[in-house]
Amino acid sequence: MIRCDTSAWANAAHDCTAYKTANKPLPMSSTSLALYIQAQRELYLAGLPAKIAELDLALQRYQQTSEEDSALAALAQAHKLAGSGGTFGFSAISEAAAAIEK
């Protein structure tokens, strides 16, 4: 059974919105590596709504069909978000996606 805590997603979305509003840089020196990481983080954030929508669609398919392929697709999307959210410093996204995997 795949679980989706909608309050966790709401908190994660709020965290991302707060980040966009504050537009805070990573707490690092201004090296080219830091600038590269910051740019990658911004690109990830820009694509996040589409990634979340894709996961939501996969979860809806699973809820409608209960097919194994639908479950595997939803779990794969959740796994990707769990890892990438943590990689880019969005722990709320990572935690919400990891909860779906459990």
C-alpha positions as CSV (number, residue, x, y, z in Angstrom):
1,M,0.0,0.0,0.0
2,I,1.4,3.4,-1.0
3,R,0.7,6.2,1.5
4,C,0.7,9.9,0.8
5,D,0.6,12.4,3.6
6,T,-0.9,15.5,2.1
7,S,0.1,17.6,5.0
8,A,3.7,16.7,4.4
9,W,3.4,17.8,0.8
10,A,1.8,21.0,1.9
11,N,4.7,21.7,4.3
12,A,7.2,20.8,1.6
13,A,5.6,23.1,-0.9
14,H,5.6,25.9,1.7
15,D,9.3,25.4,2.3
16,C,10.0,25.7,-1.4
17,T,7.9,28.8,-1.7
18,A,9.7,30.3,1.3
19,Y,13.0,29.5,-0.3
20,K,12.0,31.1,-3.6
21,T,10.7,34.2,-1.8
22,A,13.9,34.6,0.3
23,N,16.1,33.6,-2.7
24,K,18.9,32.8,-0.2
25,P,22.2,31.6,-1.6
26,L,23.9,28.5,-0.3
27,P,26.0,29.3,2.8
28,M,29.3,28.9,1.0
29,S,32.0,31.1,-0.3
30,S,31.8,32.6,-3.8
31,T,33.8,29.9,-5.6
32,S,32.9,28.6,-9.0
33,L,31.8,25.3,-7.3
34,A,29.5,27.2,-5.0
35,L,28.0,29.1,-7.9
36,Y,27.6,25.9,-9.9
37,I,25.8,24.2,-7.0
38,Q,23.6,27.2,-6.5
39,A,22.7,27.2,-10.2
40,Q,21.9,23.5,-10.1
41,R,19.7,24.0,-7.0
42,E,17.8,26.8,-8.8
43,L,17.2,24.5,-11.8
44,Y,16.0,21.7,-9.5
45,L,13.6,24.1,-7.8
46,A,12.3,25.4,-11.1
47,G,11.5,21.8,-12.2
48,L,10.1,20.7,-8.9
49,P,6.4,21.5,-9.6
50,A,6.5,19.2,-12.7
51,K,8.2,16.4,-10.7
52,I,5.6,16.6,-7.9
53,A,2.8,16.7,-10.5
54,E,4.2,13.5,-12.1
55,L,4.3,11.8,-8.7
56,D,0.7,12.9,-8.0
57,L,-0.4,11.5,-11.4
58,A,1.3,8.2,-10.7
59,L,-0.3,8.0,-7.3
60,Q,-3.7,8.8,-8.8
61,R,-3.2,6.0,-11.4
62,Y,-2.3,3.6,-8.6
63,Q,-5.4,4.6,-6.5
64,Q,-7.6,4.1,-9.6
65,T,-6.2,0.8,-10.8
66,S,-4.3,-0.8,-8.0
67,E,-2.1,-2.4,-10.7
68,E,1.5,-3.4,-9.8
69,D,2.9,-1.3,-12.7
70,S,1.1,1.8,-11.3
71,A,2.5,1.1,-7.9
72,L,6.0,0.7,-9.2
73,A,5.8,3.9,-11.2
74,A,4.6,5.8,-8.1
75,L,7.3,4.3,-6.0
76,A,10.0,5.1,-8.5
77,Q,8.9,8.8,-8.7
78,A,8.8,9.0,-4.9
79,H,12.3,7.4,-4.6
80,K,13.7,10.0,-7.1
81,L,12.2,12.9,-5.2
82,A,13.3,11.5,-1.8
83,G,16.9,11.4,-3.0
84,S,17.0,14.6,-5.1
85,G,15.2,16.6,-2.4
86,G,17.8,15.8,0.1
87,T,20.7,16.3,-2.4
88,F,19.5,19.8,-3.1
89,G,18.7,20.7,0.5
90,F,14.9,20.4,0.5
91,S,14.5,18.1,3.4
92,A,10.7,18.5,3.5
93,I,10.4,17.2,-0.1
94,S,12.7,14.4,0.7
95,E,10.8,13.4,3.9
96,A,7.4,13.6,2.2
97,A,8.6,11.4,-0.7
98,A,10.3,8.9,1.5
99,A,7.1,8.5,3.5
100,I,5.4,7.4,0.3
101,E,8.0,4.7,-0.2
102,K,7.3,3.2,3.3
